[in-house]
Amino acid sequence: MTQRMQLQSACPPHDHDYHELCFIWAGEARHRTDDGDEHLSGCSVVVMPPGAVHAFECVRSLQVTNLYYLAPWLLHDLRNLWEEDGVAPLFLADTLFPQLGAARPWSLRLDRRVAAQCRHELAALEGELAREAPSLVFLKACLLKTQILLTRAARHGDAQSRRWSFRPEVWQVLHGIEQRIADGEPLNLGQVARTVHLVPDALARVFRAATGESPNEHFQRRRVQTACALLLDPATDITRVGLQLGFTDTAHFCRTFRRIIGCSPGAYRRRYCLHAHA
């Protein structure tokens, strides 16, 4: 969702359980996070991961558009997203690899061309949200295009360092996991290990050292994140989602979903779906 604001006074410390892109079009303020204070003015953006606390102080006529989103909306299939260098590390790191440590806020100064492109995508997104039945595909496309614009603008700044330098064997497992989820198949680490000429235990150690979790743990996380994206369609049957992703039955699906997300699939849909009726 989006939110336009005109701030004339301080905004107290707060956080969210979703990601926030805060676009500042005009005015100025001091932005405070756990990493310190930063002066912000027009044509800039602040990227806040879930749980990160921030506040605006010394506000002077701040014109803001906030864009809020759930990372799982973008994580139905990572195979294409990984092709756009830098998007996943900048915007999805805390969701994909939480064991590597909490993601930190970052900000970026936008030139007028990029700012205008971002405003265009935000306007398109707002227009779609105003429809009686917004298209999730359209909303996702607008969000991804905005993130790609910001990623490209960040490539010459500090944010450029936020990339992953995984060994080829780790990438092989990551891609193998995505393929098996797409096919609704279980993860066979022995089969994957043979393709990179390692024994399964050695490959598991390499993978854990790089990502902070075992291949199976990551497989389960990615299956559930894919389920989150599918559950946003209110016409999709919850049982069918679980079976499509290779869970043995609904109980197995719901148990794994609750362990990773903290609530049942039905509760997740009721909370986040634009037109839930589950």
SELUMSE-716463 format. One record per residue (C-alpha): residue number from 0; residue in one letter; y, z, x. Coordinates in Angstrom, 1 decimal. Each point is the difference from the previous one (the first is absolute). Layout:
# residues N
<fikol><seq>NUM</seq><type>A</type><north>Y</north><up>Z</up><east>X</east></fikol>
...
This chain:
# residues 278
<fikol><seq>0</seq><type>M</type><north>0.0</north><up>0.0</up><east>0.0</east></fikol>
<fikol><seq>1</seq><type>T</type><north>3.6</north><up>-0.4</up><east>1.0</east></fikol>
<fikol><seq>2</seq><type>Q</type><north>3.0</north><up>2.3</up><east>-0.4</east></fikol>
<fikol><seq>3</seq><type>R</type><north>3.7</north><up>-0.8</up><east>0.5</east></fikol>
<fikol><seq>4</seq><type>M</type><north>2.3</north><up>2.9</up><east>0.8</east></fikol>
<fikol><seq>5</seq><type>Q</type><north>3.7</north><up>0.5</up><east>0.8</east></fikol>
<fikol><seq>6</seq><type>L</type><north>0.2</north><up>3.3</up><east>2.0</east></fikol>
<fikol><seq>7</seq><type>Q</type><north>3.3</north><up>1.8</up><east>0.4</east></fikol>
<fikol><seq>8</seq><type>S</type><north>-1.5</north><up>3.3</up><east>1.1</east></fikol>
<fikol><seq>9</seq><type>A</type><north>-2.8</north><up>1.3</up><east>2.1</east></fikol>
<fikol><seq>10</seq><type>C</type><north>-3.7</north><up>-0.6</up><east>-0.9</east></fikol>
<fikol><seq>11</seq><type>P</type><north>-2.0</north><up>3.1</up><east>0.8</east></fikol>
<fikol><seq>12</seq><type>P</type><north>-3.3</north><up>0.0</up><east>2.0</east></fikol>
<fikol><seq>13</seq><type>H</type><north>-2.9</north><up>-1.5</up><east>-1.9</east></fikol>
<fikol><seq>14</seq><type>D</type><north>-3.2</north><up>-1.9</up><east>0.5</east></fikol>
<fikol><seq>15</seq><type>H</type><north>-2.3</north><up>-2.2</up><east>-2.1</east></fikol>
<fikol><seq>16</seq><type>D</type><north>-3.8</north><up>-0.7</up><east>-0.3</east></fikol>
<fikol><seq>17</seq><type>Y</type><north>0.7</north><up>-3.7</up><east>0.4</east></fikol>
<fikol><seq>18</seq><type>H</type><north>1.8</north><up>-2.3</up><east>2.4</east></fikol>
<fikol><seq>19</seq><type>E</type><north>3.7</north><up>-0.5</up><east>-0.3</east></fikol>
<fikol><seq>20</seq><type>L</type><north>2.2</north><up>-2.8</up><east>1.4</east></fikol>
<fikol><seq>21</seq><type>C</type><north>3.7</north><up>1.1</up><east>-0.3</east></fikol>
<fikol><seq>22</seq><type>F</type><north>2.4</north><up>-2.9</up><east>0.3</east></fikol>
<fikol><seq>23</seq><type>I</type><north>3.6</north><up>1.0</up><east>0.7</east></fikol>
<fikol><seq>24</seq><type>W</type><north>2.4</north><up>-2.8</up><east>-1.0</east></fikol>
<fikol><seq>25</seq><type>A</type><north>3.4</north><up>1.7</up><east>0.4</east></fikol>
<fikol><seq>26</seq><type>G</type><north>1.6</north><up>3.3</up><east>0.9</east></fikol>
<fikol><seq>27</seq><type>E</type><north>-1.3</north><up>2.5</up><east>2.6</east></fikol>
<fikol><seq>28</seq><type>A</type><north>-1.8</north><up>3.2</up><east>0.4</east></fikol>
<fikol><seq>29</seq><type>R</type><north>-1.9</north><up>2.2</up><east>2.5</east></fikol>
<fikol><seq>30</seq><type>H</type><north>-3.7</north><up>-0.3</up><east>-0.5</east></fikol>
<fikol><seq>31</seq><type>R</type><north>-2.1</north><up>3.1</up><east>0.9</east></fikol>
<fikol><seq>32</seq><type>T</type><north>-3.7</north><up>0.0</up><east>0.7</east></fikol>
<fikol><seq>33</seq><type>D</type><north>-2.3</north><up>2.2</up><east>2.0</east></fikol>
<fikol><seq>34</seq><type>D</type><north>0.6</north><up>-2.4</up><east>2.9</east></fikol>
<fikol><seq>35</seq><type>G</type><north>3.7</north><up>0.7</up><east>0.0</east></fikol>
<fikol><seq>36</seq><type>D</type><north>3.3</north><up>-1.4</up><east>-1.5</east></fikol>
<fikol><seq>37</seq><type>E</type><north>1.1</north><up>-3.6</up><east>-0.1</east></fikol>
<fikol><seq>38</seq><type>H</type><north>3.3</north><up>-1.5</up><east>-1.2</east></fikol>
<fikol><seq>39</seq><type>L</type><north>-0.7</north><up>-2.8</up><east>-2.6</east></fikol>
<fikol><seq>40</seq><type>S</type><north>2.3</north><up>-2.6</up><east>-1.5</east></fikol>
<fikol><seq>41</seq><type>G</type><north>-0.1</north><up>-3.2</up><east>-1.9</east></fikol>
<fikol><seq>42</seq><type>C</type><north>-2.8</north><up>-2.6</up><east>0.5</east></fikol>
<fikol><seq>43</seq><type>S</type><north>-2.6</north><up>2.4</up><east>1.2</east></fikol>
<fikol><seq>44</seq><type>V</type><north>-3.4</north><up>1.2</up><east>-1.2</east></fikol>
<fikol><seq>45</seq><type>V</type><north>-1.9</north><up>3.2</up><east>0.4</east></fikol>
<fikol><seq>46</seq><type>V</type><north>-3.8</north><up>0.0</up><east>-0.2</east></fikol>
<fikol><seq>47</seq><type>M</type><north>-1.5</north><up>3.3</up><east>-1.2</east></fikol>
<fikol><seq>48</seq><type>P</type><north>-3.8</north><up>0.6</up><east>0.0</east></fikol>
<fikol><seq>49</seq><type>P</type><north>-1.5</north><up>2.4</up><east>-2.6</east></fikol>
<fikol><seq>50</seq><type>G</type><north>0.6</north><up>3.7</up><east>0.7</east></fikol>
<fikol><seq>51</seq><type>A</type><north>2.9</north><up>-0.6</up><east>2.4</east></fikol>
<fikol><seq>52</seq><type>V</type><north>3.1</north><up>2.1</up><east>-0.9</east></fikol>
<fikol><seq>53</seq><type>H</type><north>3.4</north><up>-1.5</up><east>0.2</east></fikol>
<fikol><seq>54</seq><type>A</type><north>3.6</north><up>0.6</up><east>-1.3</east></fikol>
<fikol><seq>55</seq><type>F</type><north>3.4</north><up>-1.7</up><east>0.0</east></fikol>
<fikol><seq>56</seq><type>E</type><north>3.0</north><up>2.0</up><east>1.0</east></fikol>
<fikol><seq>57</seq><type>C</type><north>3.8</north><up>-0.8</up><east>0.6</east></fikol>
<fikol><seq>58</seq><type>V</type><north>-0.4</north><up>-2.7</up><east>-2.7</east></fikol>
<fikol><seq>59</seq><type>R</type><north>2.8</north><up>-2.5</up><east>-0.5</east></fikol>
<fikol><seq>60</seq><type>S</type><north>-0.5</north><up>-2.4</up><east>-2.9</east></fikol>
<fikol><seq>61</seq><type>L</type><north>-3.6</north><up>-0.8</up><east>0.8</east></fikol>
<fikol><seq>62</seq><type>Q</type><north>-1.4</north><up>-3.0</up><east>-1.9</east></fikol>
<fikol><seq>63</seq><type>V</type><north>-3.8</north><up>0.2</up><east>0.1</east></fikol>
<fikol><seq>64</seq><type>T</type><north>-3.0</north><up>-1.8</up><east>-1.3</east></fikol>
<fikol><seq>65</seq><type>N</type><north>-3.3</north><up>2.0</up><east>0.3</east></fikol>
<fikol><seq>66</seq><type>L</type><north>-3.3</north><up>-1.9</up><east>-0.1</east></fikol>
<fikol><seq>67</seq><type>Y</type><north>-3.0</north><up>2.2</up><east>-0.6</east></fikol>
<fikol><seq>68</seq><type>Y</type><north>-3.6</north><up>-1.2</up><east>0.4</east></fikol>
<fikol><seq>69</seq><type>L</type><north>-3.6</north><up>1.2</up><east>0.5</east></fikol>
<fikol><seq>70</seq><type>A</type><north>-1.6</north><up>-1.3</up><east>3.1</east></fikol>
<fikol><seq>71</seq><type>P</type><north>-3.4</north><up>-0.7</up><east>-1.8</east></fikol>
<fikol><seq>72</seq><type>W</type><north>1.8</north><up>-2.6</up><east>-2.0</east></fikol>
<fikol><seq>73</seq><type>L</type><north>0.1</north><up>-2.1</up><east>3.2</east></fikol>
<fikol><seq>74</seq><type>L</type><north>-3.5</north><up>0.9</up><east>1.2</east></fikol>
<fikol><seq>75</seq><type>H</type><north>-2.3</north><up>-2.0</up><east>-2.2</east></fikol>
<fikol><seq>76</seq><type>D</type><north>-0.8</north><up>-2.4</up><east>2.8</east></fikol>
<fikol><seq>77</seq><type>L</type><north>1.4</north><up>0.5</up><east>3.5</east></fikol>
<fikol><seq>78</seq><type>R</type><north>-1.4</north><up>-3.1</up><east>1.6</east></fikol>
<fikol><seq>79</seq><type>N</type><north>3.1</north><up>-2.0</up><east>-0.8</east></fikol>
<fikol><seq>80</seq><type>L</type><north>2.5</north><up>2.8</up><east>0.5</east></fikol>
<fikol><seq>81</seq><type>W</type><north>-1.2</north><up>0.5</up><east>3.6</east></fikol>
<fikol><seq>82</seq><type>E</type><north>1.0</north><up>-3.5</up><east>0.8</east></fikol>
<fikol><seq>83</seq><type>E</type><north>3.7</north><up>0.9</up><east>-0.5</east></fikol>
<fikol><seq>84</seq><type>D</type><north>0.5</north><up>1.9</up><east>3.3</east></fikol>
<fikol><seq>85</seq><type>G</type><north>1.6</north><up>3.4</up><east>-0.4</east></fikol>
<fikol><seq>86</seq><type>V</type><north>0.0</north><up>0.5</up><east>-3.7</east></fikol>
<fikol><seq>87</seq><type>A</type><north>-3.0</north><up>2.3</up><east>-0.3</east></fikol>
<fikol><seq>88</seq><type>P</type><north>1.0</north><up>2.3</up><east>3.0</east></fikol>
<fikol><seq>89</seq><type>L</type><north>3.6</north><up>0.3</up><east>-1.3</east></fikol>
<fikol><seq>90</seq><type>F</type><north>-0.7</north><up>0.6</up><east>-3.7</east></fikol>
<fikol><seq>91</seq><type>L</type><north>-3.7</north><up>1.0</up><east>-0.4</east></fikol>
<fikol><seq>92</seq><type>A</type><north>-1.0</north><up>2.0</up><east>3.1</east></fikol>
<fikol><seq>93</seq><type>D</type><north>-0.1</north><up>3.4</up><east>-1.7</east></fikol>
<fikol><seq>94</seq><type>T</type><north>-2.2</north><up>-1.4</up><east>-2.8</east></fikol>
<fikol><seq>95</seq><type>L</type><north>-2.4</north><up>-2.0</up><east>2.1</east></fikol>
<fikol><seq>96</seq><type>F</type><north>-0.5</north><up>2.4</up><east>2.9</east></fikol>
<fikol><seq>97</seq><type>P</type><north>1.2</north><up>3.5</up><east>-1.1</east></fikol>
<fikol><seq>98</seq><type>Q</type><north>-2.0</north><up>1.6</up><east>2.8</east></fikol>
<fikol><seq>99</seq><type>L</type><north>2.4</north><up>-1.5</up><east>2.6</east></fikol>
<fikol><seq>100</seq><type>G</type><north>2.8</north><up>2.3</up><east>-1.2</east></fikol>
<fikol><seq>101</seq><type>A</type><north>2.7</north><up>-0.1</up><east>-2.6</east></fikol>
<fikol><seq>102</seq><type>A</type><north>2.2</north><up>-3.0</up><east>-0.1</east></fikol>
<fikol><seq>103</seq><type>R</type><north>3.6</north><up>0.6</up><east>0.8</east></fikol>
<fikol><seq>104</seq><type>P</type><north>3.2</north><up>-1.3</up><east>-1.7</east></fikol>
<fikol><seq>105</seq><type>W</type><north>1.8</north><up>-2.9</up><east>1.6</east></fikol>
<fikol><seq>106</seq><type>S</type><north>3.2</north><up>-1.9</up><east>-0.7</east></fikol>
<fikol><seq>107</seq><type>L</type><north>1.3</north><up>-3.5</up><east>0.6</east></fikol>
<fikol><seq>108</seq><type>R</type><north>3.4</north><up>-1.6</up><east>0.0</east></fikol>
<fikol><seq>109</seq><type>L</type><north>-0.1</north><up>-3.3</up><east>-1.9</east></fikol>
<fikol><seq>110</seq><type>D</type><north>2.1</north><up>-3.1</up><east>0.7</east></fikol>
<fikol><seq>111</seq><type>R</type><north>1.6</north><up>-1.6</up><east>-3.0</east></fikol>
<fikol><seq>112</seq><type>R</type><north>-2.6</north><up>-2.8</up><east>-0.3</east></fikol>
<fikol><seq>113</seq><type>V</type><north>-2.9</north><up>2.4</up><east>-0.1</east></fikol>
<fikol><seq>114</seq><type>A</type><north>1.8</north><up>2.4</up><east>-2.3</east></fikol>
<fikol><seq>115</seq><type>A</type><north>0.7</north><up>-2.8</up><east>-2.5</east></fikol>
<fikol><seq>116</seq><type>Q</type><north>-3.6</north><up>-1.1</up><east>0.1</east></fikol>
<fikol><seq>117</seq><type>C</type><north>-1.1</north><up>3.6</up><east>-0.7</east></fikol>
<fikol><seq>118</seq><type>R</type><north>2.4</north><up>0.3</up><east>-2.9</east></fikol>
<fikol><seq>119</seq><type>H</type><north>-1.3</north><up>-3.2</up><east>-1.5</east></fikol>
<fikol><seq>120</seq><type>E</type><north>-3.6</north><up>1.3</up><east>0.1</east></fikol>
<fikol><seq>121</seq><type>L</type><north>1.0</north><up>3.4</up><east>-1.4</east></fikol>
<fikol><seq>122</seq><type>A</type><north>1.9</north><up>-1.8</up><east>-2.9</east></fikol>
<fikol><seq>123</seq><type>A</type><north>-3.1</north><up>-2.0</up><east>-0.7</east></fikol>
<fikol><seq>124</seq><type>L</type><north>-2.1</north><up>3.1</up><east>0.1</east></fikol>
<fikol><seq>125</seq><type>E</type><north>2.3</north><up>1.8</up><east>-2.4</east></fikol>
<fikol><seq>126</seq><type>G</type><north>0.0</north><up>-2.9</up><east>-2.4</east></fikol>
<fikol><seq>127</seq><type>E</type><north>-3.8</north><up>0.0</up><east>-0.1</east></fikol>
<fikol><seq>128</seq><type>L</type><north>-0.2</north><up>3.7</up><east>-0.6</east></fikol>
<fikol><seq>129</seq><type>A</type><north>2.3</north><up>-0.4</up><east>-3.0</east></fikol>
<fikol><seq>130</seq><type>R</type><north>-2.6</north><up>-2.3</up><east>-1.6</east></fikol>
<fikol><seq>131</seq><type>E</type><north>-2.2</north><up>1.4</up><east>-2.7</east></fikol>
<fikol><seq>132</seq><type>A</type><north>-3.1</north><up>-0.6</up><east>2.1</east></fikol>
<fikol><seq>133</seq><type>P</type><north>1.0</north><up>-0.3</up><east>3.7</east></fikol>
<fikol><seq>134</seq><type>S</type><north>-2.3</north><up>-2.1</up><east>2.2</east></fikol>
<fikol><seq>135</seq><type>L</type><north>-1.5</north><up>2.1</up><east>2.8</east></fikol>
<fikol><seq>136</seq><type>V</type><north>-0.5</north><up>-3.2</up><east>2.0</east></fikol>
<fikol><seq>137</seq><type>F</type><north>3.7</north><up>-0.8</up><east>-0.2</east></fikol>
<fikol><seq>138</seq><type>L</type><north>1.0</north><up>3.5</up><east>0.8</east></fikol>
<fikol><seq>139</seq><type>K</type><north>-2.3</north><up>0.1</up><east>3.0</east></fikol>
<fikol><seq>140</seq><type>A</type><north>1.3</north><up>-3.3</up><east>1.3</east></fikol>
<fikol><seq>141</seq><type>C</type><north>3.6</north><up>1.2</up><east>-0.2</east></fikol>
<fikol><seq>142</seq><type>L</type><north>-0.9</north><up>3.2</up><east>1.8</east></fikol>
<fikol><seq>143</seq><type>L</type><north>-1.9</north><up>-1.7</up><east>2.7</east></fikol>
<fikol><seq>144</seq><type>K</type><north>2.7</north><up>-2.6</up><east>0.6</east></fikol>
<fikol><seq>145</seq><type>T</type><north>2.6</north><up>2.8</up><east>0.3</east></fikol>
<fikol><seq>146</seq><type>Q</type><north>-2.3</north><up>1.8</up><east>2.6</east></fikol>
<fikol><seq>147</seq><type>I</type><north>-0.5</north><up>-3.2</up><east>1.9</east></fikol>
<fikol><seq>148</seq><type>L</type><north>3.8</north><up>-0.5</up><east>0.2</east></fikol>
<fikol><seq>149</seq><type>L</type><north>0.4</north><up>3.5</up><east>1.3</east></fikol>
<fikol><seq>150</seq><type>T</type><north>-2.8</north><up>-0.3</up><east>2.5</east></fikol>
<fikol><seq>151</seq><type>R</type><north>1.4</north><up>-3.2</up><east>1.5</east></fikol>
<fikol><seq>152</seq><type>A</type><north>3.5</north><up>1.6</up><east>0.2</east></fikol>
<fikol><seq>153</seq><type>A</type><north>-1.5</north><up>3.0</up><east>1.8</east></fikol>
<fikol><seq>154</seq><type>R</type><north>-1.8</north><up>-1.9</up><east>2.7</east></fikol>
<fikol><seq>155</seq><type>H</type><north>2.8</north><up>0.4</up><east>2.5</east></fikol>
<fikol><seq>156</seq><type>G</type><north>0.5</north><up>3.7</up><east>-0.7</east></fikol>
<fikol><seq>157</seq><type>D</type><north>-1.9</north><up>3.3</up><east>0.4</east></fikol>
<fikol><seq>158</seq><type>A</type><north>-2.2</north><up>-0.8</up><east>-3.0</east></fikol>
<fikol><seq>159</seq><type>Q</type><north>-1.5</north><up>-2.8</up><east>2.0</east></fikol>
<fikol><seq>160</seq><type>S</type><north>-2.1</north><up>2.6</up><east>2.0</east></fikol>
<fikol><seq>161</seq><type>R</type><north>-1.8</north><up>1.0</up><east>-3.2</east></fikol>
<fikol><seq>162</seq><type>R</type><north>-2.9</north><up>-2.4</up><east>0.5</east></fikol>
<fikol><seq>163</seq><type>W</type><north>-3.7</north><up>0.5</up><east>0.4</east></fikol>
<fikol><seq>164</seq><type>S</type><north>-1.7</north><up>-0.9</up><east>3.3</east></fikol>
<fikol><seq>165</seq><type>F</type><north>-3.6</north><up>0.4</up><east>-1.1</east></fikol>
<fikol><seq>166</seq><type>R</type><north>-2.9</north><up>-1.3</up><east>2.1</east></fikol>
<fikol><seq>167</seq><type>P</type><north>-1.7</north><up>-3.2</up><east>-1.2</east></fikol>
<fikol><seq>168</seq><type>E</type><north>-3.0</north><up>2.1</up><east>-1.0</east></fikol>
<fikol><seq>169</seq><type>V</type><north>2.1</north><up>2.1</up><east>-2.3</east></fikol>
<fikol><seq>170</seq><type>W</type><north>1.6</north><up>-3.0</up><east>-1.6</east></fikol>
<fikol><seq>171</seq><type>Q</type><north>-3.5</north><up>-1.4</up><east>-0.6</east></fikol>
<fikol><seq>172</seq><type>V</type><north>-0.9</north><up>3.2</up><east>-1.9</east></fikol>
<fikol><seq>173</seq><type>L</type><north>3.2</north><up>0.0</up><east>-2.0</east></fikol>
<fikol><seq>174</seq><type>H</type><north>-0.4</north><up>-3.7</up><east>-1.0</east></fikol>
<fikol><seq>175</seq><type>G</type><north>-3.7</north><up>0.6</up><east>-0.8</east></fikol>
<fikol><seq>176</seq><type>I</type><north>0.9</north><up>3.0</up><east>-2.2</east></fikol>
<fikol><seq>177</seq><type>E</type><north>2.5</north><up>-2.2</up><east>-2.0</east></fikol>
<fikol><seq>178</seq><type>Q</type><north>-2.6</north><up>-2.7</up><east>-0.4</east></fikol>
<fikol><seq>179</seq><type>R</type><north>-2.7</north><up>2.3</up><east>-1.3</east></fikol>
<fikol><seq>180</seq><type>I</type><north>2.4</north><up>1.6</up><east>-2.4</east></fikol>
<fikol><seq>181</seq><type>A</type><north>1.0</north><up>-3.4</up><east>-1.3</east></fikol>
<fikol><seq>182</seq><type>D</type><north>-3.7</north><up>-0.9</up><east>-0.4</east></fikol>
<fikol><seq>183</seq><type>G</type><north>-0.9</north><up>3.4</up><east>-1.6</east></fikol>
<fikol><seq>184</seq><type>E</type><north>-2.5</north><up>0.7</up><east>2.8</east></fikol>
<fikol><seq>185</seq><type>P</type><north>-0.8</north><up>3.2</up><east>2.0</east></fikol>
<fikol><seq>186</seq><type>L</type><north>1.1</north><up>0.4</up><east>3.6</east></fikol>
<fikol><seq>187</seq><type>N</type><north>-2.8</north><up>-0.7</up><east>2.5</east></fikol>
<fikol><seq>188</seq><type>L</type><north>1.4</north><up>1.3</up><east>3.3</east></fikol>
<fikol><seq>189</seq><type>G</type><north>-3.1</north><up>-1.2</up><east>1.9</east></fikol>
<fikol><seq>190</seq><type>Q</type><north>0.6</north><up>-3.5</up><east>-1.2</east></fikol>
<fikol><seq>191</seq><type>V</type><north>3.7</north><up>0.1</up><east>1.0</east></fikol>
<fikol><seq>192</seq><type>A</type><north>-0.9</north><up>1.6</up><east>3.3</east></fikol>
<fikol><seq>193</seq><type>R</type><north>-2.3</north><up>-2.8</up><east>0.9</east></fikol>
<fikol><seq>194</seq><type>T</type><north>2.8</north><up>-2.6</up><east>-0.4</east></fikol>
<fikol><seq>195</seq><type>V</type><north>2.1</north><up>1.8</up><east>2.7</east></fikol>
<fikol><seq>196</seq><type>H</type><north>-3.0</north><up>0.8</up><east>2.2</east></fikol>
<fikol><seq>197</seq><type>L</type><north>0.2</north><up>3.8</up><east>-0.3</east></fikol>
<fikol><seq>198</seq><type>V</type><north>-2.4</north><up>2.6</up><east>-1.3</east></fikol>
<fikol><seq>199</seq><type>P</type><north>1.1</north><up>1.6</up><east>-3.3</east></fikol>
<fikol><seq>200</seq><type>D</type><north>0.8</north><up>3.4</up><east>1.6</east></fikol>
<fikol><seq>201</seq><type>A</type><north>2.1</north><up>-1.5</up><east>2.7</east></fikol>
<fikol><seq>202</seq><type>L</type><north>1.9</north><up>-2.2</up><east>-2.5</east></fikol>
<fikol><seq>203</seq><type>A</type><north>0.6</north><up>3.1</up><east>-2.3</east></fikol>
<fikol><seq>204</seq><type>R</type><north>1.4</north><up>1.9</up><east>3.0</east></fikol>
<fikol><seq>205</seq><type>V</type><north>2.4</north><up>-2.9</up><east>0.9</east></fikol>
<fikol><seq>206</seq><type>F</type><north>1.1</north><up>-0.3</up><east>-3.7</east></fikol>
<fikol><seq>207</seq><type>R</type><north>0.6</north><up>3.7</up><east>-0.4</east></fikol>
<fikol><seq>208</seq><type>A</type><north>2.0</north><up>0.2</up><east>3.2</east></fikol>
<fikol><seq>209</seq><type>A</type><north>2.3</north><up>-2.8</up><east>-1.3</east></fikol>
<fikol><seq>210</seq><type>T</type><north>0.4</north><up>0.9</up><east>-3.6</east></fikol>
<fikol><seq>211</seq><type>G</type><north>-0.8</north><up>3.7</up><east>-0.3</east></fikol>
<fikol><seq>212</seq><type>E</type><north>-3.0</north><up>-0.4</up><east>-2.3</east></fikol>
<fikol><seq>213</seq><type>S</type><north>-3.5</north><up>-1.4</up><east>-0.1</east></fikol>
<fikol><seq>214</seq><type>P</type><north>-0.7</north><up>-3.6</up><east>-1.2</east></fikol>
<fikol><seq>215</seq><type>N</type><north>-1.7</north><up>1.4</up><east>-3.1</east></fikol>
<fikol><seq>216</seq><type>E</type><north>3.0</north><up>2.3</up><east>-0.8</east></fikol>
<fikol><seq>217</seq><type>H</type><north>2.4</north><up>-2.9</up><east>0.3</east></fikol>
<fikol><seq>218</seq><type>F</type><north>-2.3</north><up>-2.1</up><east>-2.1</east></fikol>
<fikol><seq>219</seq><type>Q</type><north>0.0</north><up>2.6</up><east>-2.8</east></fikol>
<fikol><seq>220</seq><type>R</type><north>3.8</north><up>0.4</up><east>0.2</east></fikol>
<fikol><seq>221</seq><type>R</type><north>0.5</north><up>-3.8</up><east>-0.2</east></fikol>
<fikol><seq>222</seq><type>R</type><north>-2.4</north><up>-0.3</up><east>-3.0</east></fikol>
<fikol><seq>223</seq><type>V</type><north>2.0</north><up>2.7</up><east>-1.9</east></fikol>
<fikol><seq>224</seq><type>Q</type><north>3.3</north><up>-1.6</up><east>1.0</east></fikol>
<fikol><seq>225</seq><type>T</type><north>-1.2</north><up>-3.3</up><east>-1.3</east></fikol>
<fikol><seq>226</seq><type>A</type><north>-1.1</north><up>1.8</up><east>-3.2</east></fikol>
<fikol><seq>227</seq><type>C</type><north>3.5</north><up>1.4</up><east>-0.4</east></fikol>
<fikol><seq>228</seq><type>A</type><north>1.5</north><up>-3.5</up><east>0.0</east></fikol>
<fikol><seq>229</seq><type>L</type><north>-2.6</north><up>-1.2</up><east>-2.6</east></fikol>
<fikol><seq>230</seq><type>L</type><north>0.6</north><up>3.0</up><east>-2.2</east></fikol>
<fikol><seq>231</seq><type>L</type><north>3.7</north><up>-1.1</up><east>-0.5</east></fikol>
<fikol><seq>232</seq><type>D</type><north>-1.3</north><up>-2.6</up><east>-2.4</east></fikol>
<fikol><seq>233</seq><type>P</type><north>-0.5</north><up>1.9</up><east>-3.2</east></fikol>
<fikol><seq>234</seq><type>A</type><north>-2.5</north><up>-2.6</up><east>-1.3</east></fikol>
<fikol><seq>235</seq><type>T</type><north>-2.4</north><up>0.7</up><east>2.8</east></fikol>
<fikol><seq>236</seq><type>D</type><north>-2.9</north><up>2.3</up><east>-0.8</east></fikol>
<fikol><seq>237</seq><type>I</type><north>-0.3</north><up>2.9</up><east>2.3</east></fikol>
<fikol><seq>238</seq><type>T</type><north>-3.8</north><up>-0.2</up><east>0.2</east></fikol>
<fikol><seq>239</seq><type>R</type><north>0.3</north><up>-3.7</up><east>0.8</east></fikol>
<fikol><seq>240</seq><type>V</type><north>2.4</north><up>0.8</up><east>2.9</east></fikol>
<fikol><seq>241</seq><type>G</type><north>-2.5</north><up>2.3</up><east>1.6</east></fikol>
<fikol><seq>242</seq><type>L</type><north>-2.9</north><up>-2.4</up><east>-0.3</east></fikol>
<fikol><seq>243</seq><type>Q</type><north>2.1</north><up>-2.9</up><east>1.3</east></fikol>
<fikol><seq>244</seq><type>L</type><north>0.7</north><up>2.0</up><east>3.1</east></fikol>
<fikol><seq>245</seq><type>G</type><north>-3.6</north><up>0.9</up><east>0.6</east></fikol>
<fikol><seq>246</seq><type>F</type><north>-0.2</north><up>3.6</up><east>-1.2</east></fikol>
<fikol><seq>247</seq><type>T</type><north>-3.5</north><up>0.9</up><east>-1.3</east></fikol>
<fikol><seq>248</seq><type>D</type><north>1.3</north><up>1.3</up><east>-3.3</east></fikol>
<fikol><seq>249</seq><type>T</type><north>3.2</north><up>1.3</up><east>-1.8</east></fikol>
<fikol><seq>250</seq><type>A</type><north>-0.7</north><up>3.6</up><east>1.1</east></fikol>
<fikol><seq>251</seq><type>H</type><north>-0.2</north><up>-1.1</up><east>3.7</east></fikol>
<fikol><seq>252</seq><type>F</type><north>3.2</north><up>-2.0</up><east>-0.4</east></fikol>
<fikol><seq>253</seq><type>C</type><north>1.9</north><up>2.8</up><east>-1.7</east></fikol>
<fikol><seq>254</seq><type>R</type><north>-1.2</north><up>2.7</up><east>2.5</east></fikol>
<fikol><seq>255</seq><type>T</type><north>1.1</north><up>-2.1</up><east>3.0</east></fikol>
<fikol><seq>256</seq><type>F</type><north>3.3</north><up>-1.0</up><east>-1.6</east></fikol>
<fikol><seq>257</seq><type>R</type><north>0.9</north><up>3.7</up><east>-0.8</east></fikol>
<fikol><seq>258</seq><type>R</type><north>-0.9</north><up>1.1</up><east>3.5</east></fikol>
<fikol><seq>259</seq><type>I</type><north>2.3</north><up>-2.6</up><east>1.6</east></fikol>
<fikol><seq>260</seq><type>I</type><north>2.9</north><up>-0.3</up><east>-2.5</east></fikol>
<fikol><seq>261</seq><type>G</type><north>-0.1</north><up>3.5</up><east>-1.5</east></fikol>
<fikol><seq>262</seq><type>C</type><north>-0.5</north><up>-1.0</up><east>-3.7</east></fikol>
<fikol><seq>263</seq><type>S</type><north>-2.3</north><up>-2.0</up><east>-2.2</east></fikol>
<fikol><seq>264</seq><type>P</type><north>0.3</north><up>-3.8</up><east>-0.4</east></fikol>
<fikol><seq>265</seq><type>G</type><north>1.1</north><up>0.5</up><east>-3.6</east></fikol>
<fikol><seq>266</seq><type>A</type><north>2.7</north><up>2.5</up><east>1.0</east></fikol>
<fikol><seq>267</seq><type>Y</type><north>1.3</north><up>-2.3</up><east>2.7</east></fikol>
<fikol><seq>268</seq><type>R</type><north>0.3</north><up>-2.8</up><east>-2.5</east></fikol>
<fikol><seq>269</seq><type>R</type><north>1.8</north><up>2.1</up><east>-2.5</east></fikol>
<fikol><seq>270</seq><type>R</type><north>2.5</north><up>1.2</up><east>2.6</east></fikol>
<fikol><seq>271</seq><type>Y</type><north>0.8</north><up>-3.3</up><east>1.7</east></fikol>
<fikol><seq>272</seq><type>C</type><north>-0.9</north><up>-3.0</up><east>-2.2</east></fikol>
<fikol><seq>273</seq><type>L</type><north>3.0</north><up>-1.7</up><east>-1.6</east></fikol>
<fikol><seq>274</seq><type>H</type><north>-1.8</north><up>-0.3</up><east>-3.4</east></fikol>
<fikol><seq>275</seq><type>A</type><north>-2.9</north><up>2.4</up><east>0.2</east></fikol>
<fikol><seq>276</seq><type>H</type><north>-2.2</north><up>0.6</up><east>-3.0</east></fikol>
<fikol><seq>277</seq><type>A</type><north>-3.0</north><up>1.5</up><east>1.7</east></fikol>
